[in-house]
Amino acid sequence: MREGPALPLAEARARHRQGVALVLLATVAWSAGGLFTRLLPFDLWTIVAWRGAFGTVFIGTYVLWRYGRDTLGTIRRMGRMGAFITLCSTAAITLFVPAFQRTSVANAFTIYAALPFVAAGISWLWLRERPTAGTLVASAVALAGIVVMVGPSAEGPRLGDGLAMLATTATALLTVAIRKSRHIEMVPVACLANIVSVLVAAPFAAHLLDLTPRDYLVAAGFGLIPMTMGLMLYVIGSALIPSALATLINTMEAPFGGLWAWIGIGEVPAATTFIGGGIVLASVFGRLLLERERRE
């Protein structure tokens, strides 16, 4: 008699763990985006166009393998919500490129740490999905990390900080929309977002054909790691866990992004970045440990 109720519970826990793991992996992949942007010395439209082109090739290959002849039918069945998710995803991945160019990598990623608050508000208004007290506390601690990194004691706000905030809002809308629309196949959405980004950026690209072999290699890495691995893992994983938790995990892009930029191009973070980044990491890991204890 006990096996019936236990199975759904065990299944729910397994889905939850899978979602957390996928979003964590997506965060690691996405955190390399700032480094790849710094390694491409071109205008933002050229970077967006080639990153999207390679992302389309990589994700598109998987989509065709996975769905075959039903690919177009799968896309048509997405409906208006699928189109909305695609637009949000395109905005998010496009806005971060000029943000990285007009502020430090650490600052852009740290502003992204405000994501749980934005997503929690949207989720509450749209889905009536209230975040837990633990998530709210952890999000507040993460916000404290943001204040340390980009507040008055740091270098102050820049244009890139504002663009990063717009990208953060787009990502919050994307996350909540994914949570609401679990029936939609999300991998084709990731492919469409890359295609749209190419169509938008290519006409404005000033150096579309000026890349060297080294630049093409970097652009391919950009398309493979943050755009293919990161985007696919996030759209799949965020559908399995509450929006507030998914966005909280994603705040770890801030310290990881700064670390990649430091290792890759020697962009040494300020002392405030180390302190604020440590606060962000502590808030996320503390929340995940609390979640684990409650589920065991």
N, C-alpha and C positions, 0 to 999 in steps of 0.2 A: 504493500500500500504506500510505502514511503518513496518508492522509486519514481512514481509519477511526478510529484511536485519537485523532487530533487533534481530531475533532469533539466527542466527549464531554468532552475536557479544556477546549476552548474554551467549550462549553456550561456546564460547571461554573463556569468563571471568570465567565462572564456572569451566571449566577444569583447567584454570590457578590457581584459588584459591585452587582447589583440589590438584593440583600438589605441590603447596607451602606447604600446610598442611601435605601431605604425606611425603615430604622430611624433614620437620621439625620434625615430629614424628620419622622418620628413624634416624635422627641425635641424638635425645635423646636416642634412643635404642642403636645405635652404640657406643655412648660415654661411655657406661658401659663396653666396651670390655677390656680396660686397667685394670679395677678393677678385672674382672673375671680372666684375665691372672695372676695378682698378687696373687690371691687366690688359684691358682693351682701350687704347688711347684714341677713341673716336667720339663723335657726337652721339647723344643718347639714342637717336633714331636708328643709326647704323648698328649700334649694339643690340637694341631691341629686335631689329629685323633679323639679324643673323642668329641671335639666341633663339628666337621663335622659329626660324627656319630649321635649325638643327633639332629643336625640341619637337617640331612637327614630324620630322623624319623618324625620330626615335619612338615617340609615343604612337605615331600613326602606324608604324610597322607592327607594334604590339596589338593595336586596335584591329587592324586587318587580320592578324593571325587569330585573335580571340573571337571576333564576330563574323569574319568572312563575308559572305554575300549579304548578311543581315546588317552590315555596318550602317548603310544609309537608313534602313528601317529603324534601327536603334536610335539614331540621331533624330529622326522625325518624331519618334514617340516621346521625346523629352518634353515637348510642349513649351509653354511660356516660361515655366519655372526653370527648365533647362537652359533657355536663352538668357534668363536673368542671371543664373549661376555663371554662365559663360562670360557675360559682360563684367560681372564682379571680379571674376578670376583674371580677366584681361586687364582690368584697371589696376588690380593689385600688383600683378607682375610687371606692368609697364611703369607705374609711378615710382617704384623703388629704384629704378635705374637713375633718373635725374636726382632722386633724393641722395643716393650714394655719391653722385658727382658734386653735389652742392652742400654737403656736410660730411662729417667723419663717418666712417662705417660704424663705429661704436655708437655714435649718437643716433643714427638712423635705426639701428636695431634696438636700441634702448627705448626709443619712442614707441617702437612696436610692442614693447612690454605693456603698454596701456591697453592692448588688445582685449584682455579678459573683461575689463570694465565696459568697453564699448560693446563687446559681444553679449555680455550679461544683460545690459540694458535692452539691446535689440531682441534678445531671446525672451526676456520677460514680457516685453510689449507684444511680440509677434507670436511666440509659442506658449506663453505663460509658464515657461520653464524657469523656475527660480533657482539660482545658484545656492549651493550649501554654504553654511556659515564658514566652514573651513576654506572653501574656495574664495570667498569674499575676503577673509583675513589674509590669505596668501596673496591675493591680487593687490590688496592694500600695501603689503610689504614690498611687492614688486614695484608698485608705483613709487614707494619711497626710494627704491633704487634708481628709478628714472629721475626723480628730483635731484638726487645726488650727482648723477652723471651729466644732466643738461640744465640744471638750475642755475641760479645766480652765481654760485661758487665756481661753476665751470666757465665755458667760453660764451655762454648765452645762446639764444635761438638764432637760426639761420633759415634761409629759404628752403634748404633741403629738409630741415626739421618739419616745416609745414607740409611738404610733399610726402614725407614719411607718415605724417598723421593722416593724410588723405588715403594713403595706401593701407594704413592700419584699419581705417573705417571700411574700406572696400573688402578687406580680408574678413572683418567681423561679419559683414553682410553675407559674404560667401559662406562662412562657417555655419551661420544660422540657417541659411537657405538649404545647405546640404543636409543639415540635421532634420529639416522639415520634409525633405524630398528623398527619402531613402529608396523609393521605388525607381529613381532615375539612375541609369548606369553612369557612373562618374568618370570613368577613364576616358570615354569619348569626349566628355566635357573638357577635360584637361587638354586633349588634342585640339579641340575647337578653339580654346583660349589662345593657344600658340598660333594657330592659323590667323585668327583675328588680329593678334598683335603684329604679325608680319604685314597683313594688308593695311593696317593703320600706319605702321612705321616706315615701310619701304619707300613710299612716295616722298618722304621728307628726309631720307637718309642722304647725308652729304658725301659720305665716303663708302658707299655700298660696295664698290668694286676695288677698293684700295687696300684690302687686307693682304698681309703677307702669309706664307704658309704657317708661321708661328701663330698669327692672329686667328687663322681658321681653326687651328688646333684648340686654342683657348675658347673660341666661340662654340666649338663642338663640345668641349667640356662643360661650358655654361649650359648648353642645351641638354646635356645628358644628366648632370648631377642635380643642380637646383631645379631645372624646369621639368625634366622627365621623372627622375627618382623622387625629388621633393614634392612636386605637385601631385603626382599619382598617389604616393603614400599618404599625403594629407587628405585628399578628397575621399579616399577609401577609409582611412582611419578615423577621421572626424565624424563620419556617419555612425560610428559604433559607440561613441562616448558623448556625454553632455557637452554642449558648446562651450560652457565656461571652463571646463577642465581641458578641452582640446586647446583653447586659446591660452590658457595658463601655461601648459607645457610648451607652447610655441614661443613664450617669452624668453626661453633659453637661447633663442637666436641672438639676443643682444650680446651676452658675453662670448658665445661661441663665434659670432661674426667678428667681433673685435680681435679674438684670438687668432682667427685665420688671417686677418689682415696684418697682424703683427708678425706672424710666422712667414707669410707669403711675400709681403712687400715692405716689411719693416716699419709699418705705421704704428708707432708705439703709443698705446693708450695712455691717457693722463691718469694721475693717481685717483681722481674722482671716478674714472671709468672702472678701475679695479675695485674700488669700494662699492660703487653702485652695482656693478656686475656680480659681485659676490653676494649682495643682498638679493638680487633677482634669482640667482641659482639656489640660494638657501630657501627662498620662499617656495620655489617649485618642488625641490626635492623633499622639503618638509611636508608639503601637501600630498605628494605621491606616497610617502611613507605612511601618513595618516590614512590615506585611502586603502593601502595594503593591509594595515592592521584591522581596519573595520571589516574588510571582506574575508579575513582569515578566520 
